[in-house]
Amino acid sequence: SHRPYPCCSVPLAAFRSAYPSLGYLLVLPINAVQLDRVLLDWTAEGNVAIIGAVVGVSRRLGLRVAADGVETSEQIDFLRSSGCEEAQGPYFGPPIEPEAFKALSSRRKIEVNR
């Protein structure tokens, strides 16, 4: 395996349409890919195809895929149907400070299934 540290989460962040190269998925010690919010702009030609391709390749390589900047239920529906299982962004709520997150997560399991 090209992921020498299975106990660590090392995402390849900010995956955009032009970079980084898909070849990095094979050589870097990563276990996740993060789709940049720029790709969630449905008006940009080709973004839907790029998301589908990146998610497909990543899943076939056993990598987790997360989307950043999710704002709508339509984006969530598309990402789920494409195989992206993790997302973050304003759709789920505003950003919170680390201490507030710690308090929230200690009171309950955080899981959103909208």
C-alpha positions in Angstrom: 0.0 0.0 0.0 1.2 3.5 -0.7 -0.3 4.7 2.6 2.4 3.9 5.2 0.5 5.5 8.1 -2.9 3.8 8.3 -3.6 5.4 11.7 -3.2 8.9 10.4 -5.7 10.8 8.2 -3.7 12.7 5.6 -6.1 14.2 3.0 -5.1 15.7 -0.3 -6.9 19.0 0.2 -8.3 21.5 -2.3 -8.6 19.1 -5.2 -9.5 21.5 -8.1 -10.0 21.0 -11.8 -6.5 21.9 -12.9 -4.3 20.5 -10.1 -3.1 18.4 -8.3 -2.3 15.7 -10.8 -4.3 12.5 -10.5 -1.0 10.7 -10.4 -0.5 12.2 -6.9 -3.2 9.8 -5.7 -0.8 6.9 -6.3 2.4 8.3 -4.9 1.5 10.5 -1.9 0.8 8.8 1.5 -2.8 10.0 1.6 -6.0 8.3 2.6 -8.5 11.0 1.6 -9.3 13.5 -1.1 -11.0 16.8 -0.4 -13.0 18.4 -3.2 -12.7 22.2 -3.2 -15.8 24.3 -3.0 -14.9 25.7 -6.5 -16.0 22.4 -8.0 -19.4 22.7 -6.4 -20.3 25.6 -8.7 -22.8 23.9 -11.0 -22.7 26.7 -13.5 -19.0 26.1 -14.3 -18.9 23.7 -17.3 -17.3 20.4 -16.6 -17.4 20.5 -12.8 -20.0 17.8 -12.5 -17.9 15.5 -14.7 -14.8 16.3 -12.8 -16.4 15.6 -9.5 -17.7 12.2 -10.8 -14.3 11.3 -12.1 -12.3 12.3 -9.0 -14.8 10.5 -6.7 -14.7 7.4 -8.9 -10.9 7.2 -9.1 -10.6 8.0 -5.4 -13.1 5.3 -4.3 -11.5 2.7 -6.5 -8.2 3.5 -4.8 -9.8 3.1 -1.4 -9.6 6.8 -0.5 -12.2 8.7 1.5 -13.7 11.7 -0.4 -15.0 14.8 1.3 -16.5 17.9 -0.3 -15.8 21.4 1.1 -18.2 24.4 0.9 -21.5 22.5 0.5 -24.4 25.0 0.5 -27.5 23.3 -0.9 -29.5 20.1 -0.6 -29.0 19.6 -4.4 -25.2 19.5 -3.9 -25.6 17.0 -1.1 -27.9 14.8 -3.3 -25.4 14.9 -6.2 -22.4 14.2 -3.9 -24.1 11.2 -2.3 -25.2 9.8 -5.7 -21.6 10.2 -6.9 -20.2 8.3 -3.9 -18.9 11.2 -1.8 -19.7 10.3 1.8 -18.3 13.3 3.7 -19.0 17.0 3.4 -18.8 20.2 5.2 -20.0 23.7 4.7 -22.7 26.3 5.4 -25.5 23.8 4.6 -24.7 22.0 7.9 -24.3 25.2 9.9 -22.0 28.1 10.5 -18.3 27.6 11.5 -17.8 27.3 15.2 -14.8 27.9 17.5 -12.8 24.8 18.6 -14.0 25.1 22.2 -17.6 25.2 21.1 -17.1 22.1 18.9 -15.5 20.3 21.8 -18.4 21.0 24.0 -20.9 20.1 21.3 -19.2 16.8 20.5 -18.9 15.8 24.2 -22.7 16.2 24.6 -23.8 14.1 21.6 -22.7 12.1 18.6 -22.4 14.5 15.7 -24.1 13.0 12.6 -26.1 14.9 10.0 -28.5 13.0 7.8 -30.5 15.6 6.0 
